[in-house]
Amino acid sequence: MINKLFFYSFVILFLPIFLISCGGGGAGAPGTSGTDDIGVIIEAQIRPYFLTAEWAISTSETTSTISFTGNFTSSVDVTQGDCDPDPTIIELEPFAEHSAVLVVNTKLLNPSSPFKPGTLYITEYRIDYFRSTDSLGAPPIESDKRFVFIPIEVPSGAGNRYNASSVVFFDLIRKFKYVEMLNSGMYTSKPGLLNNYTAEYTFFGKDSFDKSFSFKIRHDFTIGSFNNCDLL
């Protein structure tokens, strides 16, 4: 089944929930909790995109796979330019929040156990934004917290199960604030308003037996003034 999401608003990072991995750049160390309690191994993936994302999940008795198409990019545009070279005509480029696909691949910690874990539910997530070492003079970005209800299915035995849903990556409020802070003269950027950051997601949830779990994912990205006229 193909799910399509259209929003006006490449690095794939895999994070097994039972390991601690540092991803790329930024401060803070991703971690997990609750793995033994829920009996599920999670591999999580964040894929940022702008405007459109499309994915397809195929599941057999023992194997689940996922494929993607869409405008996947880690370049976050914070300005809206005029796409028509004629000065008498205004044709603004698309401008909206930057989104991401959260992909969660689940496996049973012990497939032979008579205990079968229930469905997992992500109930909230927080995004913390950290300046990269080459952008220490960049504006600070306020954390973003969202309350959600994202069900995550698990396999019934050996094998895996993919799940996917859309989450926020960088919203319009933070885009406007970034430009405002640069215009204040208190912060710096490279030409084109460019600065590098790391987004660190922390997801919180419970399973159907009310046992809690959490996991983190990190993704590097660039903020700047990018030309998206080809997306009209």
N, C-alpha and C positions, 0 to 999 in steps of 0.2 A: 504494500500500500504506500502511495506517495503522499506525503504531507507537504502542502505549499504554504509559505508565509510571505506576505508582501508587506513591507514596512516602509514608510517615509520617515523615515528617520533620516604566514601560511604555515605558519608554524602550527603543527598539531602537537599538543602536550598531553601525554598519557601519564596518569598518576594512579598506580595501584593503591587502593585504600589501606592496604596493610603495610605499605612502605612509606618512608619519608623521603621526598625528592625535592630538589631546590629549583627546578625549572630554569628559567633564564633571567638574570638580573633582578635588581630591586632589593628592598629590605624585607625582612620577615621570612620565616621558614615554614613552608607548608607542612601540615600534619593531619592526622586522622584520629578518630576515637570511635569506640563502639563496635568494632569489627567482630570481635569474638562473640559479643552478645547477639548480633543479628545473624551470624553464620554466613555472611555473604562477602565475597571479594568484589570490589568495584574498581573498574578502570574508567576514568573520567577524561573527557576531552572537551575543550572549548575551541570553537571556530568562529571568529568574528566575521561579520558580513555587513554590507551596506545595501539597503533597500530590499534585496531579494535573497532568499535561501530556499533550497529544495533538497529533500533527502528521501531515500527509499530504504526500507528495512525488509530484509528477507530472512525468514526463520524456518528452519527445518526441525526435525526431531532433536538433533544434537548441535546444530550450528546456526548462528545468527550472524548476518553480515549487514553492512550499511554502506551506502554510496551517497555522494553529494554533488550538486551542481548549484551555481549561483555566484553572486558577486562577493566572494570571500576575500577579505583584505584586512590587514592590521593597520592601515593608514586611516586615521580619523580626521575628517575634514571639519574645520571649525569656521569657515567662511563660505558665503554664497556668492559666486561670481556670475557675471553676465556672459552668456554663451554666444550671443550674436555679435559679430564684428561691426555691424552697422550701429553707429552711436545713436541713431534715432529709434532703434528697436531694442527693447529689453526682453531677453529670454533667459530667465534665471535657471541656474543649474539645480538639480535636486538637492534638497537639504533637509536632513532629518536626524534622529538619534541613530547611533551606531549600535547594532544588535549583535548577538552571538547565538550559535547553536550549542546547547549543552548536550553532549552525548554521554550516556552512562551505559557501560557494558558490565553486566553482572555474571558472576559465577558462584557456585556454592562452595563454601569453605570445605565442606565434607559431603560430597555427593552421595556417599553410601549411608549416611546417617538417617535413621528413621524420622528424625525431626526435619520438617520441611519449612524453611523460612517463609514468611508471608510477604505480601507486597510492601515495598518501601515507599515512603512519602516524603518528598522534600517540602518543608513548610516555610522556609525563609532562606535568604542568602544575603551576604554582605560583600561589597566590592571595595577593597582598599587600593588606592593608587599611589605608587611610589616612584619618585623621580630616579632616573638612571644616573649612573656616575658621570656620564658626559653631559647631563642636563641639570646639574645641581642648582643653577640659577633660575630654573623654570618655575612657573606658578605652582603652588601646592593644589592638589585636587581633593575636594571633600569626598569622604566615603559615601557610598550609596547602599541603602538597605531596602530590601523588598520582601514582602510577605507573599507567598505563593502556595499553590497546591499542585505538585508535580508527582504523579504516581510513577514508580519505577518497578517494572515487572522483573522477576527472577526466574531462572530456569527451574524445572521440576526435578532435574537430575543432572548428570554430567553434561557439559556443554556450556553455552553462554547465551545471553539474551541482551540485545541492544534496545535502548530507549533514547528518544531525542525530543527536545523541546526548545523553544526560543526563550532567551533571557536578555536582559539589558547588558550592553557593553560600555557605552558612554552616551549619556542622554543630552538633550538640548540645553538644559539648565547649565550643565557643566561646560558645554561648548561656549555658550555666551559668557560665562564667568571667566573662562580661560582667556578669551580675547580681551575682556574688560581689564583683567589683572595685568596683561601684557601692556595694554595702552596706558596703564597708570605709571609706567616707567620704573616700577619697583623690581621687575623681573626681566629675564633675558631669554632670547631664543636665537636660533640660527636663522638665516634668510628663509622667508616663506613661513614664518612663525613656527618653525620646526623645533620640537623637543621630544625626547624619548622617555617613556614610562613603562612600568610594569603594573598590570592589573592582577590583584590577588583575590580570588573568590573563596569565600568560606560558605559551604552549604551545610544546612542543619536539617535534620529530619527524624522521623520515627518509622518503625515498621508497624505491621498490623497488630502486633502484640504490645505496642506502646513502648518499645525499646528504642532509645535514642542513638543516633550516629551523626557524624559530621566528617567532611573531607574538604581539602583545599586544592585549588588549581591556580597556576600562575601563567600569565601570557604577556609577552613584551609587545609594545605597540608604539606608533609614532603619531603625534598630534601636529597638525599644520594646515596650511592652505593648499588644498589639492583640487585639481581640475576634474570634475565629474560630469562634464558636458556630454561625454560619450554615453552616459546613462539615460539621457533624455529619450 
